[in-house]
Amino acid sequence: MAAVLLASLSLATFSAWASPIQTAAAPQAGNRVAGTVTAIAGNVFTIKDDKGAEAKVTIPDTAKILQLPARSKSLSSAIPIKLTDIAIGDRILAKTTADGSNYTASTVVAMKQADIAKLQEHELQDWRTRGVSGLAKSVDPAAQTVTISTGSGPTARILVVQASKTTTIRRYAPDSTKFDDAKPATLEQIKPGDQLRAKGEKNADGTQIAADAIVAGTFRNIAGTVIAVDPAANTVTVNDLATKKPFVVDINADSQLHKLSPMMAQGMAMRLKGGSGTSAGSGGAPGQGSASGAGQWHGSGAGGGQPPAGTAGTQPAGSGGAPGQRGGDLQQLLNRAPTLQLADLKKGDAIMVLTTEGTAPEKATAITLLAGVEPLLQASPSASQSVLSASWNLGGGAAAAGGQDAQ
């Protein structure tokens, strides 16, 4: 899974970053273009938005062109630049007029690639150090709170996420785990059982967090045996152990497929049983940090969180993982598991799959597919939820910068 928040500055993030121009110029839907510069021909710029749609924007000499440094919150910090200062890979937000499919900009706000990287790293670090993650247990819209659970067994914790009028709440689309596709939402839309991540200020004992951002979504955990594999259609059909019915799993470029080694599987199975065995994948040294049964980060406080673009491979503040500690980053462990090709799956293989909510009850898209899980399923009937909860991340997919994405 990805080690970064977003492959590129998402439209949602970009719009928030560019709020000064939106406030000053008050652009309405249909007269602004935002995205990444993919081509430049004189004063005609090709802009690709975060859904892949392209538009050509003409920037005349009369246009006002500004650059905002990373993390700027006011248009007063913008500096005038020349048209030639904008390069391929930069992000721009342009106030435009449209003539059919042709756009002419009157105001352009740009952010350089290097500044985008700084912004992403800042956001990542913020989610690492101030984030929590877990399963929603209950929602109280009147009190503006969500109670979540993290961990399991001796590491289980209950944490209250406190929202406010200024809290940004987003919810994933039914068939997507990409943060770019997440929509503004309300606390009432969060359901018990949803995966939830929040960041904000924790109280002294880590039992409550005053959230400034919440991202939630409904996902499925499927455990079963392979009935059929169709590499051409990028699907695998599973006999769902819970429903005893076939379930079709779509595999796309964002899906992560891994196979646990026997040592990793046995170590994780012992953890699910509540044993004090070795860390699955830690090299076998007793007493080292091991993966939590619930697949959530924990340690001091209520657990470290994972940001909207997933932060695989990085121990968040407050998470376990050092020798002698419990907890640890299960996401990091799953990243170390060998990659699996769809064609390598065989009929009868036991797998666990974390999928999107899906719009059809018998079909969904895989976020993570894990093979070599027989010991885990023998150890716990709820192993798919316990283990795969950790592989959900806010980025989704394999396209994010940093190498592995997520979403």
N, C-alpha and C positions, 0 to 999 in steps of 0.2 A: 504494500500500500504506500501511498505517497508520503513523502517527507515534507511536503509543503502545503501551504494553505490553498493556493490556487495556481493553476498552470499559468494564467495571466490574470491581470487585474480584472475581476468579473465586472459585468455591467452594473450589478448591484453595488459593488464596492466602488467602482469608478463613478457612478452617479452620486454616491455619498461623498466621495472625495471632491467631486466637482460641484458640490452643492452651492458654493459661492456664485458660480455663473448662473446656476438655475434660479437662485434667489434674485440675482441682479437683473438677469435678462428675462426671467419668468417664462422659459420656453414651455410650450405645451406639446403633448404627444403629436407626433407627425411633423414637427419642425425642428427636430434636433437629430443629429447623427452621432453615435458614440461607438468606439471600437478601436481596433488596432490598425495602424497604417501598414498595408501590405504592398503598395506600389505607389510610385510618384512619377507623374509625367508633366513636367512644368509646374503649373499651379493646379493641376487636377490630381486629387488624392483618392486612392482606392482604400476604403475603410471596410474591414470585416468585423461584424459584431460578434458577440459571444455565442450566437446560435449558428454562425457560419454564413450569414447573409452578407453580401457585399453591396456597397453603394459607392458611387463616384461623386466626390464633392469638389466643386471648384472654389478655390480661395482667392478672391480678387485682391488687388493691391489695397483696396479700401477696407478690407477686413481687419478687425482688431485681433491680434494674435498674442496670446499670453502663455507663460509657462508657470505652473505651480510646482514648487518643490515637494518632495515626499512629505506626507503628514501635515501639509498645510491645511488650515481650517478656515482661512479667510482670503478673499480675493485681494486683500490689501498686500498680501505677501507675494502675489504674482508679479512676474517681471515681463516686460515686453520683449518679444523675440522676433527674429526675422522668419519668413516662410522657409528659408533654406536651413534654418536650425532644426526643423522637424525632420526626423529620419524614419525609415522603415523600422517597424517594431515599437515605435512610440505609440502611446494611447492619446486619442484626442476626443474631445466633446465639442461639437460644433453646433451653434445656433444657425439654422438654415432656412431658406425659402425653397420650395420645391416647384419644379416645372416638369410634371410627369415623373420620370425616373431620374431626372437631373436635379442636383442640389447645389445651391450657391450659399456659401457661408458668410455671415456678417461678423460673427465672433467665434474664435477658436481658442479653447483652453487645452494645452498639451501637457503630458507628463512623460519624461524621458524613461527609457527602459531601465536605466540604472536606478532611478528614483522608485520605479515600480518594484524593483527587487528589494530596495530598502524598506518600502512599505510592507511588502509581503513578509519580510523577516521580522519586522516589528510586530505585525499581527500574529505571526506564528509564536513568537516568544510570549506575547500577551496571553494567548490561549494555553501555552505550556505552563506558565507560572500561575495564572489566575483561573484556570479552567477546571471543570468537573464534568463527569459523564456518568450516565446510569440509565436505568429503566424507570419510567414514570410509574409511580404507584397510585397516586391520587392527585387530583387537580381541584383547587379551590379558587374559582374566578373572583369571588367576593373579596377574599383575602389576598388575591394575586400571588398565590403560591402554588408550586408543584413539589410534591414529595417524591424523591427518587431513591432507588436502592442501588448501591454499588457493592461489588464483591459478593462472596457467598461463604457460608460456613463461618469459621472463626474470623474471617476478614470482612464479613458483611457489615455494611453501614447504611444508615438512613440519613438523608440530607434534605434540607428544605431549601428550595430555590425561590427566592423572593423577587418578584418582578415589580416594576413600577411604571409610571407613565412614560418614562424615557427609555425603557428597555426595548431593544430591537428584537422582535420575534419573527422567525421565518420557519416555514414548513416545506419539506421536500415534496416534489410532485410524485404522484403514485408510481410512475415508471422510471424514475430517475433518482440517482444519489448525488447528482452534481449540484454544488452550491449555486452555480449560475442559474439553475432551474428552480431553486427554492423560491417560494413566494412569501410576501408579507402575510403574517398570520396573527391570530389572537390567542390568548391563553386558553380560551374555551375550545379551541381546535385540538389541543394536546389531549391525547387519550391515554388511559392507563395501559401500560405495556409498550408505549412508544419509547424508542431510543431518544435520549435527550442529552444535549451538551450545552453548557452555559459557562459564561465567564463573568467574573466580577470580584468583589471583595468578600473574602470569607471571614467568619467570626473567629474568635480565639480558639475554640475547640473543633473547628472545621465541620460543624453540624448545620451551618446555614451559610448561604451565599447571596449577597445582594447583586443580582445579575444585571449587567448592562447589555448582554446579548444572549439570546437563546435560539438554538436550532434544534428542531425535533422532526421525527418522521416515523412512520409505521413500516416496519420491515418484517419479513417472515424468516423463521428458522426451520429448515427442512432437514430431516435425517431419514435416510432410506438406502435402498440398494438400487443399483443401476439396472434398468430394464433394457434400454437401447441408447446408442450413441450415434449421432448423425453429424459428422464433422463438416459435411457440405452445408448443412443448414445451421451449423453452430448451435446445436441443441443436444441436451441429454435428458432422457426420460427416466424418472426416478419413481420407485414404489415407495410412497410416503409411509413411514412406519406409523405415523399418528392416525392418518385417515384410511390407510390401506388402499389408497387409490393412486393411479398414475399422476405424476406432476411433471410438466415440461419446463425445463430450465433453459432459458436463452443465454448464450454466452456472447458477450460483445468485447470490444477492444478495452473496455474499462474493467472487465471481470478479472479477478485474481484467482488463479488456479494453483494449488499447492498440494503436495503429498507429504504427510508426516513420516519421518523415519521411525522405525520401531522404538528407538530409545526415546524420541520426543513423545510419541504416543503413549508409551508406558509411563513416562514422567508426568504427563498431563493427566492420565487416568488416575494415578496415585493422588494427584492434587484434588481431583474431583471427588475422590473417596474420602478426602480429609486427611490423607497421610502426610507425613513430613518428608517424603522422598526428595530426590534431587530435582533441581530445576530442569524442566523439560527443555533440553537444548542448551543447558548451561555448561555442558561438558561433564556433568555427572558429579560435581563436587557437592557433597552434602552440606546443607546449611546455606547454600547460595540462594539468591532471590529466585522464586519460582512463579510460574504463571498462576494468577488467581483463577479459581474455578469459574467465577462469573465473567472473567475476561475484562474486568474493569481495572483501572489503575487505582491503587490505594497505598497507604503508608501513613504518613502523618496527615492529619486532617481527614477529609472525606475522599480524598483521591485526586490525583492530577487529572487534567482533562485533555482532550484532543481537539485541535482547532478545526475551523471550517475547511480546511483543506486536508485534514489528517496529518498527523505528525509522526509517522512511523519512524522507528529507529532512533528516537530521542527520548530520554527519560525526562518526564516533566517534573517540575518541582513538587516535592511532597510524595513522589511515588517511590515504591520500594525498588529493590534490585541490587543493592550493594551486598557483599557477603555478610551473612548473618541476619539479613532482613528478609521479611516475607514480602509478598507482592511481586512487582516487577512488570515489565512491559510485554504483555502477551502479543501485542501487535508486532513488536520487534522479533519475538520468537517466530511468529508465523512468517515474517519476511525471510527468516533464515531457512525455512522449510524449502526443499527443492521445488522448483516450478514444475507444473504438470501441464502436458499438452492434452487437449480434449481427446485426441485419437488414442491416448494411452489408457483411457478408461475402458474397462471391460464389463460385460454383463455380469452382474452379481457383486460387483465392488460396492463396499459400503462407503457412503459419502455423507458429508454434512454441507449444507448450502445456506448461506445468508442471501436472501433475495430482496428485491424491491417489493413494495406492497402489491403492485400489479393491478390491472383493471379486470383481469379474469381470474376466477378462483383456482383454475387448474394450470396457470402458466404465469411465469414472472422472469425477470432478468437477474442473473447472478451478480452479486457483489463479490462474494468470496465462495469458492468451492474447495472443499478440503477432503482429500482422500487419505487412506491409511488410518482410518478413525475407528476401526473395530474395537480396540481396547477402551476408547473413550465411551462408546455406546454401551459397552458391557459394564462400565463403571457407573454410568448415570444415564437414565432415560431422558434427562433434560440437557444432555451434553451439548446438543447443537446450539441451544440458547446460551448456555454457560460459556462455551468457547468462542462462538462466532460473534458474540456481542462486541468483542474487542476489535474485530476486523472492520466494523462499521466506522466510517470516518466521514467528515464533512465534505470531503472533496469528491470522493467517488472516482474510480477509474484509474487508468494507467497513463494519462497524458500529462500529469502535472510536472512542472519543472522540478528538478531535484532528482529525477531519475525514475521514481517508481510510481507514481501517483496513486493517486487516489483517487471524494471524492474526493 
